[in-house]
Amino acid sequence: MVIALACALAACDVEDELPWPGPPGALPTDLDLDEDLAAIDVEPPRERRAPEAPATTRASIAPGGTAQLAGTAGGSVAASTRRGECAGHVAEEPDHVIDVTAETHVALRVTSEGDTTLLVQTADGAWLCNDDFDGLAPAIARTLAPGALRVWVGTWDAEHAGAPYELAVGTELDPAMPRGEPVIDRLNAVCEENWCASGTAYRFERVTCDGASDCRVTFTIDGTTGEVTTPGARSSWRDEGLDERFVDALGEALNSR
């Protein structure tokens, strides 16, 4: 266009000023494509980086209160590194910090289309977790002292991180919800399937094992606390958190009361 304009002003013949001879549309015969392409400065592809984890969100809960939180689940940290029986993969930092303003019952329930898990650290440093309470949705409910409750919402495997979720926080007592301790939660599930079906409403609270064999199991019946010892059997603390011998011994101990 510049050549054509200059020639128009100078009344020259445009075809005489073409950079190469030949009919219109013909390619030049003296081009070195390899040399010309090598001279092109091509920007190297940029390194793809994993998306940064969203910042921790903070909320507070008081007796009688509720909160609704949301985020994306999962991360690269195995929850079992926090507590051996816990399943799933979580982020390095908590997804939420919930300030419990006074001693109250706190219930956490996750809703998601993904296979999510729940990991919690209480103000006194205890680790709690749950998986598959309601289908693939986890939940934890227990009475907590005032302080910061750190909450991670994980995914069953690290590859499916990023699943959106909603976390409902409430303070109403729901005895059916898990306590966040895999052994205790499994015991209560076994009880509902077996011993408790006969009408004895046990609610297991604690398992303490001494040495290599004996375990003491604390439970409540209609608000009354009791304890049984299971001599010669103890929990394996793996898989579902229970050893078959331990369950059998506990059943015998309860039936003999």
CORCOR-V945916 format. One record per helix or strand of 3 or more residues. SS is the DSSP state (h for helix, s for strand). FROM is the first residue (numbers start at 0). TO is the last residue. If there is no record, write none. Layout:
# CORCOR-V945916
ss=<SS,SS>
from=<FROM,FROM>
to=<TO,TO>
This chain:
# CORCOR-V945916
ss=<h,h,h,s,s,h,s,s,s,s,s,s,h,s,h,h,s,s,s,h>
from=<1,13,32,56,66,78,95,103,115,126,138,146,157,163,181,194,201,214,223,243>
to=<9,16,37,60,71,80,99,111,120,130,143,154,159,169,192,197,208,220,229,254>
